[in-house]
Each structure stands twice: as C-alpha cells, then as structure tokens.
Amino acid sequence: MKRIYNFSAGPAVLPEEVLQQAADEMLDYKGSGMSVMEMSHRSKNYQAIIDEAEADLRKVLNIPSNYKVLFVQGGGTVQFAMVPMNLSKNRIYDFIMTGHWSKRAKKEAEIFGKVNVIASSEDKNFSYIPNLDNVKATSESDFVCMCDNNTIFGTKYKKYPEFPGKILINDASSSFLSEPMDVTKFGLIFAGAQKNVGPAGVVIVIIREDLLDNEPLPGTPTLLKYKVLADAGSMYNTPPTYGIYICGLVFKWILNHGGLEAMKERNEKKAALLYNYLDNSKIFKGTVEKNSRSLMNVCFTTGNDELNAAFLDGAKNAGFANLKGHRSVGGMRASIYNAMPMAGVEALVAYMREFEAAHSK
C-alpha cells in the first residue's frame, strides 16, 4: 500500500516507524496477550508505559525536576478554562492575541474574570507576531497567555516574551517538540498531542510545582484541578491510555533521531525549501510576514479562488491530502510537522512548479 503525503494541520502525520511498531504490538503488547487498548490503567504493564513516556519526554525537552508533567484529556480547549480556574488570584488576565486560538482562549477566560489584551496582530488578520519589546503586563494580572505557533495563520514566535514577576502561559500545541524550548521561561505549557506528538485525545501539561499550591476557584470540578491530576500521576480517572502509549513511542522516535536539535534542523530545511519557492514564484505567495513565519504551518495562495480550487483538485490527484487553507485565511496550508519527510515537501514543490508552468501566462 502506498501512503499519501498528509499535510493536515491536525490530527496530523505520525512517523511511519511509530505506526509500524504500534501495528506490530496491536494484538499482543510485549507478551501480555492483549493490546494496550485493552489494558487496565492500574496494571503494572500500563504503569510502566506511562512512567517511561514521562521519563522520555523529560529527556527530550530537558524538563527541570521542579516541573510536573501531566497527561490530560479535553484538548487544548479545556486548558483555556483550566488555567484561570487554577491560577486565579485577582481574576485579571493578560493576553497576547495572535490568532483564532488566542481569541478562543480569551473568550473562555472572560467567564472567570477580566481580560486585558496587551498586544495583538488582528489589524492585519494575524499575519505577524507583534513586537513585544516595549509591551508591559498589567500590574494586577494573574498571568500572561500566549500561543507559540498559530496553526491557522502560519505564524510563530521567534523569541519568547519576558514579563518579570508574571506567570507566562504557553499554548504550544502546534510547535511542541519541533525544536528546543527553555521550559523555565514558562509557568505552564500545554500542548494538544495531535500535531507533533500523537493521536487526538491527549493533552500534555507541564506546570511548575509551586503553582499547584494555588487555590482553585470555587466550583472548579475535581477533575479540572491540576494538583489533583498531579498527585494522582495523571490517573485520577482513566486516562487516554492508548494515546499516551503512542506519545511515548513518538518521544522515543525523537530521541532515536537526534533529539530536538535534529528535529529543528530537519524542520528548518523543509520550511526553507517551501518558503524559498514561494518567495520566487510568480503565481503563489505566502500570507505571513517573513520574520513571523512558522516552520510547521506554511500558508500560501494564488490570490485567485478559481486557481486555488484547481490547485487543490490537482493536488488530490497527485497524492497530497489536506492542503486546503482554513476559511479564516483561504488559499492553501501545508502543515509539515516532524513526521513529514523531506521527500513530501520536495514532491509538493515539484507539483507546485508543474502547476505554475501550466498556469502562467
């Protein structure tokens, strides 16, 4: 069977080595006579799986010992509520608005308190990351929220903001484990697994231990309290067991392929190939300012809806899937996460060259 090149923004492509190992272990995990899917989360076999996954993630990301790692459910969207539920004191929150998910997070936070937008790129349809050098946090705010990589709009922070004395919250879902990250710059990082790490249904939370002592807001459900989850080792209730198992395989894949420095180098080469073509194309153009471009999500357009549609139709026939851009931007989007091979980007650029030759006047 020939696999296609899947450029989906998420759920997204996974390493073939990981998929093959999961297939090999599907019916019998290491002589247990059962699939991980069927395994009790209270069993010794499964405890070893989740413990090893956490240990490998700590190696991959160099997570300090004073940070807890949690595997939780509900997607990044539930984190939009869990953060203010757990980290509120004054019920005042600062947000940097860089796209759709920042707006969604802001709307959720407004349920619990007052939100201040301290910087935004909405004036140009989120096509850049705002300059934050002279941006100050609100003195009374409980934390500052940012979204590292904007899947829909194709933008990425090139340096992380610093707000001394403030808890910086990072929604890192679509750039997580694509390059090294200094965990200590953040009080809390969360990431949906379905981009670079595993199947949909798992969210990874990395939280500084001292923040677990904050008293959650009255009425916070038990399962939405970070301390409850941390004290139970992510197993207060039945976790997404199979998804965590796949995440663990991906962490090993990253370690076996050179770690995050190697991932970054691979991703930079893939992105450079595609962006260099776009910069020199006569009919395609990128939609993001150059100094804000994402390595993970490359957005582009011909500027003509009919031509875009023709390109997408041809792409399907050429063996490429999920290249249609989000309705907020239009055009096309190629998501080129860790598991997308260079061959996939090379094949896409070759198809784009053929399409341009056929449609240039």
Secondary structure, DSSP 8 states (H G I E B T S, - for coil): ----EE--SSS----HHHHHHHHHTSS-STTSSS-GGGS-TTSHHHHHHHHHHHHHHHHHHT--TTEEEEEE-SHHHHHHHHHHHHH-SSSEEEEEE-SHHHHHHHHHHTTTSEEEEEEE-GGGTT-S----TT----TT-SEEEEESEETTTTEE-SS----TTSEEEEE-TTTTTSS---GGG-SEEEEETTTTTSSTT-EEEEEEGGGGGS---TT--GGG-HHHHHHTTT-SS---HHHHHHHHHHHHHHHHTTHHHHHHHHHHHHHHHHHHHHHH-SS-EESS-GGGB-SSEEEEE-S-HHHHHHHHHHHHHTTEE--B--TTT-SEEEE--TTS-HHHHHHHHHHHHHHHHHH--
